[in-house]
Amino acid sequence: MERAEILINGLVQGVGLRDFIQKHAKNLGICGYVENLYSGEVLTIVEGDKFQIEELFNQIRAGSSYSKIKNASIKWSNSKNEFTRFEIKY
């Protein structure tokens, strides 16, 4: 198990991106959360198999149909087994 912090910016808020990320994370069996930041960015914290997280990261970089991803970064760390599901934080 791995843990990743994915930070994205661009046109990423108000375009259905959090729902898009949640759908793909659930399909991949990844746990964690996604939230909008006051800076205008979207933060996703996930735990799961490295291959699955990399697949989610690729999907995030492609973005939802209305989003425009300018930058996406990923920071890896050891899993903390902190999550049991994937959710959107409001």
MOPAC internal coordinates of N, CA, C and O (Angstrom, degrees):
PM7 1SCF
backbone

  N    0.0000 0     0.00 0     0.00 0    0    0    0
  C    1.4552 1     0.00 0     0.00 0    1    0    0
  C    1.5229 1   109.78 1     0.00 0    2    1    0
  O    1.2310 1   121.89 1   -40.99 1    3    2    1
  N    1.3142 1   114.00 1   139.01 1    3    2    1
  C    1.4555 1   122.22 1   178.03 1    5    3    2
  C    1.5301 1   108.95 1  -122.93 1    6    5    3
  O    1.2310 1   121.60 1   -14.99 1    7    6    5
  N    1.3151 1   114.54 1   165.01 1    7    6    5
  C    1.4607 1   121.52 1   175.10 1    9    7    6
  C    1.5217 1   106.91 1  -128.01 1   10    9    7
  O    1.2310 1   120.73 1   -39.41 1   11   10    9
  N    1.3232 1   116.21 1   140.59 1   11   10    9
  C    1.4560 1   120.15 1   178.80 1   13   11   10
  C    1.5199 1   110.15 1  -139.02 1   14   13   11
  O    1.2310 1   121.87 1   -35.01 1   15   14   13
  N    1.3286 1   114.03 1   144.99 1   15   14   13
  C    1.4638 1   122.20 1   173.33 1   17   15   14
  C    1.5178 1   106.10 1  -113.18 1   18   17   15
  O    1.2310 1   121.17 1   -62.94 1   19   18   17
  N    1.3230 1   115.36 1   117.06 1   19   18   17
  C    1.4611 1   121.46 1  -177.48 1   21   19   18
  C    1.5249 1   108.04 1  -111.54 1   22   21   19
  O    1.2310 1   120.84 1   -56.69 1   23   22   21
  N    1.3225 1   115.99 1   123.31 1   23   22   21
  C    1.4586 1   121.98 1  -179.01 1   25   23   22
  C    1.5219 1   108.19 1  -119.38 1   26   25   23
  O    1.2310 1   120.74 1   -52.83 1   27   26   25
  N    1.3272 1   116.19 1   127.17 1   27   26   25
  C    1.4587 1   119.87 1  -179.23 1   29   27   26
  C    1.5173 1   110.52 1  -129.55 1   30   29   27
  O    1.2310 1   121.55 1   -30.54 1   31   30   29
  N    1.3361 1   114.64 1   149.46 1   31   30   29
  C    1.4572 1   119.03 1   174.87 1   33   31   30
  C    1.5152 1   109.62 1  -140.22 1   34   33   31
  O    1.2310 1   121.37 1    -8.40 1   35   34   33
  N    1.3028 1   114.98 1   171.60 1   35   34   33
  C    1.4540 1   123.23 1  -173.24 1   37   35   34
  C    1.5160 1   107.17 1   126.17 1   38   37   35
  O    1.2310 1   120.25 1    35.05 1   39   38   37
  N    1.3117 1   117.13 1  -144.95 1   39   38   37
  C    1.4614 1   121.42 1   173.56 1   41   39   38
  C    1.5259 1   106.10 1   -88.90 1   42   41   39
  O    1.2310 1   120.95 1   -92.92 1   43   42   41
  N    1.3414 1   115.80 1    87.08 1   43   42   41
  C    1.4660 1   121.01 1  -169.91 1   45   43   42
  C    1.5266 1   114.04 1  -125.20 1   46   45   43
  O    1.2310 1   119.79 1   173.34 1   47   46   45
  N    1.3132 1   118.00 1    -6.66 1   47   46   45
  C    1.4608 1   120.01 1   179.07 1   49   47   46
  C    1.5250 1   109.46 1  -115.09 1   50   49   47
  O    1.2310 1   121.15 1   -38.86 1   51   50   49
  N    1.3337 1   115.41 1   141.14 1   51   50   49
  C    1.4573 1   120.76 1   179.27 1   53   51   50
  C    1.5209 1   113.72 1    78.77 1   54   53   51
  O    1.2310 1   120.22 1  -162.98 1   55   54   53
  N    1.3367 1   117.18 1    17.02 1   55   54   53
  C    1.4688 1   120.84 1  -177.05 1   57   55   54
  C    1.5292 1   112.51 1  -126.20 1   58   57   55
  O    1.2310 1   120.04 1  -164.69 1   59   58   57
  N    1.3371 1   117.53 1    15.31 1   59   58   57
  C    1.4617 1   121.32 1   177.99 1   61   59   58
  C    1.5149 1   114.65 1    79.36 1   62   61   59
  O    1.2310 1   120.24 1  -164.47 1   63   62   61
  N    1.3278 1   117.14 1    15.53 1   63   62   61
  C    1.4610 1   120.00 1  -176.00 1   65   63   62
  C    1.5246 1   112.65 1   -69.16 1   66   65   63
  O    1.2310 1   119.90 1   141.10 1   67   66   65
  N    1.3411 1   117.80 1   -38.90 1   67   66   65
  C    1.4671 1   119.09 1  -179.81 1   69   67   66
  C    1.5286 1   111.08 1   -63.16 1   70   69   67
  O    1.2310 1   119.99 1   139.28 1   71   70   69
  N    1.3304 1   117.63 1   -40.72 1   71   70   69
  C    1.4718 1   120.71 1   176.31 1   73   71   70
  C    1.5277 1   110.57 1   -63.35 1   74   73   71
  O    1.2310 1   120.61 1   138.57 1   75   74   73
  N    1.3268 1   116.45 1   -41.43 1   75   74   73
  C    1.4624 1   122.58 1   177.84 1   77   75   74
  C    1.5348 1   110.40 1   -58.92 1   78   77   75
  O    1.2310 1   120.58 1   133.13 1   79   78   77
  N    1.3270 1   116.50 1   -46.87 1   79   78   77
  C    1.4645 1   121.28 1  -179.72 1   81   79   78
  C    1.5236 1   110.51 1   -65.54 1   82   81   79
  O    1.2310 1   120.28 1   135.85 1   83   82   81
  N    1.3329 1   117.07 1   -44.15 1   83   82   81
  C    1.4570 1   120.07 1   179.71 1   85   83   82
  C    1.5283 1   111.25 1   -60.08 1   86   85   83
  O    1.2310 1   120.20 1   135.87 1   87   86   85
  N    1.3090 1   117.22 1   -44.13 1   87   86   85
  C    1.4664 1   121.36 1  -179.90 1   89   87   86
  C    1.5288 1   110.47 1   -58.90 1   90   89   87
  O    1.2310 1   120.31 1   131.91 1   91   90   89
  N    1.3207 1   117.01 1   -48.09 1   91   90   89
  C    1.4623 1   120.37 1  -177.90 1   93   91   90
  C    1.5291 1   111.87 1   -69.60 1   94   93   91
  O    1.2310 1   120.30 1   142.50 1   95   94   93
  N    1.3103 1   117.02 1   -37.50 1   95   94   93
  C    1.4711 1   119.89 1   178.46 1   97   95   94
  C    1.5282 1   110.22 1   -63.72 1   98   97   95
  O    1.2310 1   120.44 1   135.74 1   99   98   97
  N    1.3165 1   116.77 1   -44.26 1   99   98   97
  C    1.4684 1   120.35 1   178.94 1  101   99   98
  C    1.5243 1   111.01 1   -63.60 1  102  101   99
  O    1.2310 1   120.14 1   138.51 1  103  102  101
  N    1.3372 1   117.33 1   -41.49 1  103  102  101
  C    1.4637 1   120.85 1   178.69 1  105  103  102
  C    1.5320 1   111.44 1   -62.43 1  106  105  103
  O    1.2310 1   120.37 1   148.31 1  107  106  105
  N    1.3272 1   116.89 1   -31.69 1  107  106  105
  C    1.4638 1   121.83 1  -179.47 1  109  107  106
  C    1.5345 1   112.50 1   -88.03 1  110  109  107
  O    1.2310 1   120.06 1   172.53 1  111  110  109
  N    1.3270 1   117.49 1    -7.47 1  111  110  109
  C    1.4627 1   121.08 1  -179.46 1  113  111  110
  C    1.5127 1   113.60 1    75.84 1  114  113  111
  O    1.2310 1   120.77 1  -149.57 1  115  114  113
  N    1.3269 1   116.14 1    30.43 1  115  114  113
  C    1.4634 1   122.23 1  -179.06 1  117  115  114
  C    1.5256 1   109.04 1   -98.01 1  118  117  115
  O    1.2310 1   120.36 1   -39.76 1  119  118  117
  N    1.3195 1   116.91 1   140.24 1  119  118  117
  C    1.4608 1   122.36 1   177.86 1  121  119  118
  C    1.5255 1   109.97 1  -106.12 1  122  121  119
  O    1.2310 1   120.90 1   -26.30 1  123  122  121
  N    1.3303 1   115.89 1   153.70 1  123  122  121
  C    1.4606 1   120.75 1   177.71 1  125  123  122
  C    1.5121 1   110.32 1   147.77 1  126  125  123
  O    1.2310 1   121.30 1    33.18 1  127  126  125
  N    1.3431 1   115.12 1  -146.82 1  127  126  125
  C    1.4644 1   119.50 1   179.45 1  129  127  126
  C    1.5202 1   111.12 1  -155.94 1  130  129  127
  O    1.2310 1   121.45 1   -14.93 1  131  130  129
  N    1.3175 1   114.83 1   165.07 1  131  130  129
  C    1.4590 1   123.14 1   174.37 1  133  131  130
  C    1.5187 1   107.20 1  -132.37 1  134  133  131
  O    1.2310 1   120.37 1   -37.56 1  135  134  133
  N    1.3315 1   116.89 1   142.44 1  135  134  133
  C    1.4649 1   120.49 1   178.94 1  137  135  134
  C    1.5130 1   111.08 1  -150.98 1  138  137  135
  O    1.2310 1   121.28 1   -28.93 1  139  138  137
  N    1.3412 1   115.15 1   151.07 1  139  138  137
  C    1.4544 1   121.19 1   171.47 1  141  139  138
  C    1.5164 1   108.52 1   -78.96 1  142  141  139
  O    1.2310 1   120.71 1   -38.46 1  143  142  141
  N    1.3345 1   116.24 1   141.54 1  143  142  141
  C    1.4565 1   121.48 1   175.23 1  145  143  142
  C    1.5235 1   109.42 1  -104.81 1  146  145  143
  O    1.2310 1   120.55 1   -25.13 1  147  146  145
  N    1.3171 1   116.55 1   154.87 1  147  146  145
  C    1.4646 1   121.08 1   179.10 1  149  147  146
  C    1.5191 1   112.03 1   -62.28 1  150  149  147
  O    1.2310 1   120.26 1   158.18 1  151  150  149
  N    1.3228 1   117.11 1   -21.82 1  151  150  149
  C    1.4637 1   122.16 1   179.34 1  153  151  150
  C    1.5267 1   112.38 1   -72.76 1  154  153  151
  O    1.2310 1   120.16 1   171.50 1  155  154  153
  N    1.3453 1   117.31 1    -8.50 1  155  154  153
  C    1.4578 1   121.22 1  -177.24 1  157  155  154
  C    1.5180 1   112.47 1    95.76 1  158  157  155
  O    1.2310 1   120.36 1   177.89 1  159  158  157
  N    1.3251 1   116.91 1    -2.11 1  159  158  157
  C    1.4550 1   121.88 1   179.39 1  161  159  158
  C    1.5307 1   110.04 1   -91.93 1  162  161  159
  O    1.2310 1   120.91 1    -9.59 1  163  162  161
  N    1.3225 1   115.87 1   170.41 1  163  162  161
  C    1.4603 1   122.01 1   174.49 1  165  163  162
  C    1.5217 1   107.18 1  -121.07 1  166  165  163
  O    1.2310 1   121.14 1   -49.09 1  167  166  165
  N    1.3358 1   115.43 1   130.91 1  167  166  165
  C    1.4565 1   122.66 1   179.85 1  169  167  166
  C    1.5167 1   109.31 1  -110.99 1  170  169  167
  O    1.2310 1   120.91 1   -47.21 1  171  170  169
  N    1.3329 1   115.87 1   132.79 1  171  170  169
  C    1.4577 1   122.09 1   175.46 1  173  171  170
  C    1.5213 1   107.97 1  -125.13 1  174  173  171
  O    1.2310 1   120.30 1   -54.44 1  175  174  173
  N    1.3292 1   117.04 1   125.56 1  175  174  173
  C    1.4650 1   123.03 1   174.60 1  177  175  174
  C    1.5230 1   106.47 1  -113.09 1  178  177  175
  O    1.2310 1   120.62 1   -56.20 1  179  178  177
  N    1.3230 1   116.42 1   123.80 1  179  178  177
  C    1.4591 1   120.39 1  -176.58 1  181  179  178
  C    1.5195 1   111.92 1  -135.04 1  182  181  179
  O    1.2310 1   121.49 1   -26.03 1  183  182  181
  N    1.3248 1   114.76 1   153.97 1  183  182  181
  C    1.4602 1   122.45 1   172.73 1  185  183  182
  C    1.5170 1   108.14 1  -133.21 1  186  185  183
  O    1.2310 1   121.51 1   -40.60 1  187  186  185
  N    1.3270 1   114.71 1   139.40 1  187  186  185
  C    1.4508 1   119.92 1   179.92 1  189  187  186
  C    1.5144 1   110.43 1   165.62 1  190  189  187
  O    1.2310 1   120.96 1    14.69 1  191  190  189
  N    1.3115 1   115.76 1  -165.31 1  191  190  189
  C    1.4538 1   122.00 1   177.32 1  193  191  190
  C    1.5290 1   109.38 1   -68.03 1  194  193  191
  O    1.2310 1   120.43 1   -41.15 1  195  194  193
  N    1.3262 1   116.78 1   138.85 1  195  194  193
  C    1.4637 1   120.56 1  -176.59 1  197  195  194
  C    1.5267 1   111.73 1   -57.04 1  198  197  195
  O    1.2310 1   120.01 1   137.34 1  199  198  197
  N    1.3180 1   117.59 1   -42.66 1  199  198  197
  C    1.4587 1   121.00 1   179.46 1  201  199  198
  C    1.5287 1   111.01 1   -59.83 1  202  201  199
  O    1.2310 1   120.23 1   137.60 1  203  202  201
  N    1.3248 1   117.17 1   -42.40 1  203  202  201
  C    1.4677 1   121.10 1   180.00 1  205  203  202
  C    1.5278 1   110.83 1   -66.45 1  206  205  203
  O    1.2310 1   120.31 1   139.43 1  207  206  205
  N    1.3240 1   117.01 1   -40.57 1  207  206  205
  C    1.4677 1   120.67 1   178.43 1  209  207  206
  C    1.5228 1   109.98 1   -64.74 1  210  209  207
  O    1.2310 1   120.24 1   138.49 1  211  210  209
  N    1.3274 1   117.14 1   -41.51 1  211  210  209
  C    1.4628 1   120.00 1   177.86 1  213  211  210
  C    1.5260 1   110.84 1   -62.34 1  214  213  211
  O    1.2310 1   120.23 1   141.47 1  215  214  213
  N    1.3222 1   117.16 1   -38.53 1  215  214  213
  C    1.4671 1   121.06 1   177.24 1  217  215  214
  C    1.5306 1   110.23 1   -64.28 1  218  217  215
  O    1.2310 1   120.06 1   136.62 1  219  218  217
  N    1.3335 1   117.49 1   -43.38 1  219  218  217
  C    1.4592 1   120.79 1   176.92 1  221  219  218
  C    1.5225 1   110.24 1   -61.59 1  222  221  219
  O    1.2310 1   119.98 1   136.95 1  223  222  221
  N    1.3273 1   117.65 1   -43.05 1  223  222  221
  C    1.4636 1   121.54 1   179.61 1  225  223  222
  C    1.5312 1   110.56 1   -59.65 1  226  225  223
  O    1.2310 1   120.17 1   138.44 1  227  226  225
  N    1.3165 1   117.27 1   -41.56 1  227  226  225
  C    1.4702 1   120.73 1   177.54 1  229  227  226
  C    1.5267 1   111.02 1   -62.86 1  230  229  227
  O    1.2310 1   120.32 1   139.53 1  231  230  229
  N    1.3170 1   116.99 1   -40.47 1  231  230  229
  C    1.4622 1   120.77 1   178.56 1  233  231  230
  C    1.5214 1   110.94 1   -67.29 1  234  233  231
  O    1.2310 1   120.52 1   140.90 1  235  234  233
  N    1.3361 1   116.60 1   -39.10 1  235  234  233
  C    1.4664 1   120.54 1   177.89 1  237  235  234
  C    1.5219 1   110.16 1   -63.60 1  238  237  235
  O    1.2310 1   120.27 1   136.24 1  239  238  237
  N    1.3325 1   117.08 1   -43.76 1  239  238  237
  C    1.4768 1   120.16 1   179.85 1  241  239  238
  C    1.5257 1   111.45 1   -62.05 1  242  241  239
  O    1.2310 1   120.02 1   147.29 1  243  242  241
  N    1.3374 1   117.57 1   -32.71 1  243  242  241
  C    1.4660 1   120.90 1   176.47 1  245  243  242
  C    1.5254 1   110.17 1   -71.41 1  246  245  243
  O    1.2310 1   120.57 1   145.39 1  247  246  245
  N    1.3325 1   116.51 1   -34.61 1  247  246  245
  C    1.4597 1   122.54 1   175.66 1  249  247  246
  C    1.5105 1   113.93 1    79.38 1  250  249  247
  O    1.2310 1   122.01 1   -11.09 1  251  250  249
  N    1.3248 1   113.75 1   168.91 1  251  250  249
  C    1.4582 1   120.87 1   176.09 1  253  251  250
  C    1.5242 1   108.42 1   -80.57 1  254  253  251
  O    1.2310 1   120.81 1    -5.94 1  255  254  253
  N    1.3123 1   116.05 1   174.06 1  255  254  253
  C    1.4647 1   119.34 1  -173.85 1  257  255  254
  C    1.5346 1   113.72 1   -63.70 1  258  257  255
  O    1.2310 1   119.43 1   153.15 1  259  258  257
  N    1.3292 1   118.68 1   -26.85 1  259  258  257
  C    1.4647 1   120.24 1  -178.36 1  261  259  258
  C    1.5276 1   113.41 1  -103.49 1  262  261  259
  O    1.2310 1   119.87 1   170.05 1  263  262  261
  N    1.3218 1   117.86 1    -9.95 1  263  262  261
  C    1.4649 1   120.12 1  -178.41 1  265  263  262
  C    1.5246 1   110.70 1   -84.86 1  266  265  263
  O    1.2310 1   121.38 1   -20.39 1  267  266  265
  N    1.3162 1   114.96 1   159.61 1  267  266  265
  C    1.4657 1   121.98 1   174.01 1  269  267  266
  C    1.5269 1   106.66 1  -133.61 1  270  269  267
  O    1.2310 1   120.79 1   -77.54 1  271  270  269
  N    1.3159 1   116.10 1   102.46 1  271  270  269
  C    1.4612 1   121.61 1  -176.90 1  273  271  270
  C    1.5218 1   108.82 1   -81.00 1  274  273  271
  O    1.2310 1   121.17 1   -59.20 1  275  274  273
  N    1.3228 1   115.37 1   120.80 1  275  274  273
  C    1.4589 1   120.21 1   177.73 1  277  275  274
  C    1.5260 1   109.96 1   -90.57 1  278  277  275
  O    1.2310 1   120.49 1   130.14 1  279  278  277
  N    1.3186 1   116.67 1   -49.86 1  279  278  277
  C    1.4662 1   122.41 1   179.47 1  281  279  278
  C    1.5236 1   109.49 1  -138.15 1  282  281  279
  O    1.2310 1   121.25 1   -34.89 1  283  282  281
  N    1.3220 1   115.22 1   145.11 1  283  282  281
  C    1.4646 1   121.66 1   175.03 1  285  283  282
  C    1.5209 1   107.33 1  -140.37 1  286  285  283
  O    1.2310 1   120.77 1   -51.20 1  287  286  285
  N    1.3237 1   116.13 1   128.80 1  287  286  285
  C    1.4659 1   120.09 1   178.94 1  289  287  286
  C    1.5210 1   108.99 1  -126.94 1  290  289  287
  O    1.2310 1   121.52 1   -25.90 1  291  290  289
  N    1.3239 1   114.69 1   154.10 1  291  290  289
  C    1.4637 1   119.99 1   179.47 1  293  291  290
  C    1.5188 1   108.46 1  -134.62 1  294  293  291
  O    1.2310 1   121.01 1   -46.51 1  295  294  293
  N    1.3368 1   115.67 1   133.49 1  295  294  293
  C    1.4719 1   122.72 1   176.09 1  297  295  294
  C    1.5188 1   107.28 1  -119.70 1  298  297  295
  O    1.2310 1   120.87 1   -53.84 1  299  298  297
  N    1.3173 1   115.95 1   126.16 1  299  298  297
  C    1.4613 1   122.09 1  -178.25 1  301  299  298
  C    1.5177 1   111.08 1   -95.23 1  302  301  299
  O    1.2310 1   120.72 1   -32.97 1  303  302  301
  N    1.3209 1   116.23 1   147.03 1  303  302  301
  C    1.4620 1   122.09 1   172.81 1  305  303  302
  C    1.5294 1   108.25 1  -154.89 1  306  305  303
  O    1.2310 1   120.96 1    -2.03 1  307  306  305
  N    1.3064 1   115.77 1   177.97 1  307  306  305
  C    1.4644 1   120.48 1   179.08 1  309  307  306
  C    1.5232 1   110.28 1   -76.88 1  310  309  307
  O    1.2310 1   121.07 1   -36.87 1  311  310  309
  N    1.3067 1   115.56 1   143.13 1  311  310  309
  C    1.4577 1   121.55 1   178.88 1  313  311  310
  C    1.5294 1   110.07 1   -62.83 1  314  313  311
  O    1.2310 1   121.22 1   -37.67 1  315  314  313
  N    1.3281 1   115.28 1   142.33 1  315  314  313
  C    1.4639 1   121.41 1   175.68 1  317  315  314
  C    1.5261 1   111.02 1  -106.59 1  318  317  315
  O    1.2310 1   120.57 1  -178.58 1  319  318  317
  N    1.3334 1   116.51 1     1.42 1  319  318  317
  C    1.4696 1   122.04 1  -175.38 1  321  319  318
  C    1.5288 1   111.06 1    49.00 1  322  321  319
  O    1.2310 1   121.54 1  -133.85 1  323  322  321
  N    1.3045 1   114.66 1    46.15 1  323  322  321
  C    1.4582 1   122.39 1  -173.17 1  325  323  322
  C    1.5314 1   113.36 1   -88.54 1  326  325  323
  O    1.2310 1   119.82 1   157.71 1  327  326  325
  N    1.3335 1   117.95 1   -22.29 1  327  326  325
  C    1.4640 1   121.23 1  -170.58 1  329  327  326
  C    1.5254 1   111.81 1  -117.89 1  330  329  327
  O    1.2310 1   121.11 1   -30.08 1  331  330  329
  N    1.3306 1   115.48 1   149.92 1  331  330  329
  C    1.4686 1   120.91 1   175.63 1  333  331  330
  C    1.5278 1   111.05 1  -116.65 1  334  333  331
  O    1.2310 1   119.96 1   171.75 1  335  334  333
  N    1.3350 1   117.69 1    -8.25 1  335  334  333
  C    1.4662 1   122.43 1   179.44 1  337  335  334
  C    1.5210 1   108.58 1  -156.85 1  338  337  335
  O    1.2310 1   120.41 1    -0.63 1  339  338  337
  N    1.3157 1   116.83 1   179.37 1  339  338  337
  C    1.4595 1   121.39 1   175.98 1  341  339  338
  C    1.5151 1   108.41 1  -111.99 1  342  341  339
  O    1.2310 1   120.54 1   -46.55 1  343  342  341
  N    1.3336 1   116.57 1   133.45 1  343  342  341
  C    1.4560 1   119.99 1  -177.93 1  345  343  342
  C    1.5106 1   112.15 1  -141.43 1  346  345  343
  O    1.2310 1   121.58 1   -17.52 1  347  346  345
  N    1.3150 1   114.57 1   162.48 1  347  346  345
  C    1.4630 1   122.12 1   173.63 1  349  347  346
  C    1.5155 1   106.90 1   -97.30 1  350  349  347
  O    1.2310 1   120.50 1   -53.22 1  351  350  349
  N    1.3277 1   116.65 1   126.78 1  351  350  349
  C    1.4705 1   120.47 1   175.17 1  353  351  350
  C    1.5201 1   108.09 1   -93.22 1  354  353  351
  O    1.2310 1   121.46 1   -43.70 1  355  354  353
  N    1.3264 1   114.82 1   136.30 1  355  354  353
  C    1.4692 1   121.04 1   178.82 1  357  355  354
  C    1.5057 1   110.07 1  -112.10 1  358  357  355
  O    1.2310 1   120.10 1   180.00 1  359  358  357

